[in-house]
């Protein structure tokens, strides 16, 4: 995944990301891919503001979708953490509920995504 950003964000700016998904940090087994779109919703002087993001993972047995507000500071700081609610899915993940927890490893290339689905 590569993230490019202009120096001064504005409300309404759109960021689109496409990336492969792997079973674990070794990146030995690809399990799918993800598409993400984020729109800047607020800018705060001295902090980074918020973005509204939709994240859809395409896996072998269907899709899992999330959406929600993210504090940009958590997304661009190594070790930063944020969560998004699972709002649905397809196939095996039809009616999925739960949340996806994200940890920023490297803000331009690596995030650890953990999907927690309710039974």
C-alpha positions in Angstrom: 0.0 0.0 0.0 1.3 3.5 -0.8 -0.2 6.6 0.6 0.6 10.0 -0.9 -0.6 13.2 0.7 -0.4 16.8 -0.3 1.1 19.1 2.4 -2.0 20.9 3.4 -5.3 18.9 3.6 -8.7 20.6 3.1 -12.2 19.6 4.1 -13.6 17.4 1.3 -10.2 16.0 0.1 -10.5 12.4 -0.9 -8.0 9.6 -0.4 -8.3 6.2 -2.1 -6.2 3.2 -1.1 -5.9 -0.3 -2.6 -3.9 -3.0 -0.9 -3.5 -6.7 -0.6 -4.5 -8.5 2.7 -2.4 -11.2 4.3 -3.2 -13.8 6.9 -0.4 -12.5 9.3 2.6 -10.2 9.6 4.8 -12.6 7.6 2.9 -11.7 4.5 3.4 -15.3 3.3 -0.3 -16.0 2.6 -2.4 -13.5 0.7 -6.1 -13.8 1.7 -7.7 -11.0 -0.3 -7.5 -7.3 -1.0 -9.0 -4.1 0.3 -10.4 -0.9 -1.1 -10.5 2.2 1.1 -11.9 5.7 0.5 -11.5 8.5 3.0 -12.9 12.0 2.9 -11.5 14.8 5.1 -14.4 16.0 7.3 -12.5 18.4 9.7 -9.2 20.1 10.1 -8.0 21.2 13.5 -5.1 23.6 14.0 -2.3 21.8 15.8 -3.8 18.4 15.2 -4.6 16.5 12.0 -8.5 16.4 12.2 -10.8 13.6 11.1 -11.6 11.6 8.0 -14.7 9.6 7.2 -13.5 6.2 5.8 -15.2 3.3 4.2 -13.1 0.1 4.1 -14.2 -3.1 2.2 -12.2 -6.3 2.3 -12.7 -8.8 -0.5 -12.0 -12.3 0.8 -12.4 -15.8 -0.7 -15.8 -16.3 0.9 -17.2 -12.8 0.5 -16.8 -9.2 1.6 -16.6 -7.4 4.9 -17.4 -3.6 5.0 -16.7 -1.0 7.6 -17.2 2.8 7.8 -16.6 5.5 10.4 -14.7 8.5 11.5 -11.0 8.2 12.1 -8.8 10.6 14.1 -6.0 11.3 11.5 -3.4 11.6 14.3 -4.0 7.9 15.2 -3.7 6.9 11.5 -0.4 8.7 10.8 1.4 7.9 14.1 3.4 4.7 14.4 1.7 2.6 17.1 -1.6 4.6 16.7 -4.8 2.6 17.1 -8.4 3.1 15.9 -11.4 1.0 15.2 -14.3 1.0 12.7 -17.6 -0.8 13.1 -18.4 -3.7 10.7 -21.6 -2.6 8.9 -22.2 -5.7 6.8 -20.9 -8.1 4.3 -21.6 -10.6 1.6 -21.4 -14.4 1.2 -20.2 -16.0 4.3 -20.1 -12.6 6.0 -23.7 -11.7 5.1 -25.2 -9.9 8.2 -21.7 -9.6 9.7 -21.4 -7.4 12.8 -18.4 -6.5 15.0 -15.4 -4.2 14.5 -12.1 -4.0 12.7 -9.2 -2.8 14.9 -6.3 -1.1 13.2 -2.8 -0.4 14.4 -0.5 1.9 12.4 2.9 0.2 11.9 4.2 2.6 9.2 1.7 5.4 8.2 2.6 5.2 4.5 2.8 1.4 4.0 1.8 -0.9 6.9 -1.3 -1.3 9.1 -2.2 -4.3 11.2 -5.9 -5.0 10.8 -7.7 -7.3 13.1 -11.3 -8.3 12.3 -13.5 -9.2 15.3 -16.9 -10.6 14.2 -19.8 -11.3 16.6 -21.3 -14.8 16.6 
